Every structure is written in C-alpha cells, then in structure tokens.
C-alpha cells in the first residue's frame, strides 16, 4: 500500500473528539455511505484504524520525515 504522508504543523492540543472533514473528504464519505448504507462514523473509523500503519508525518518546517 502507498504511504499516506501528512504534513505537520503546531496545534493547540486536542479540543475534543469531534472531527470536521474537509469538503472533498466529506464528499468521499457521503459516496461511500450511499454505496454501502453504512454510517459515516463507522466508515471513517475503519479507514483510520486500517490506514494508521501507512501514515508518515513530514515536518513542514524542517522537511524531516517521522514514522508514526
């Protein structure tokens, strides 16, 4: 499987467990919901759990790549 590269930047910490999706990601989830009749929570949770091992973090400031 191809690596998933995430550029990192500082944040103020975890505010809560609710995640807001970007419009393109929301459209993808909506399409999957319509195709399979599953909840967005289930779809997104499964994608995150199954893809976590393929995520690579790239430090935007320094260009460093850190394996999660």
Residue pairs with C-beta under 8 A, 6 or more apart in sequence:
1 54
2 54
3 54
3 55
3 56
4 51
4 54
4 55
4 56
5 55
5 56
5 57
5 58
5 65
6 55
6 56
6 57
6 58
7 57
7 58
7 60
8 57
8 58
8 59
8 60
9 60
9 61
19 44
21 29
21 44
29 40
29 43
29 44
30 40
32 38
32 43
33 39
33 40
33 43
36 43
52 68
55 68
56 65
56 66
56 67
56 68
57 65
57 66
57 67
57 68
58 64
58 65
58 66
59 65
59 66
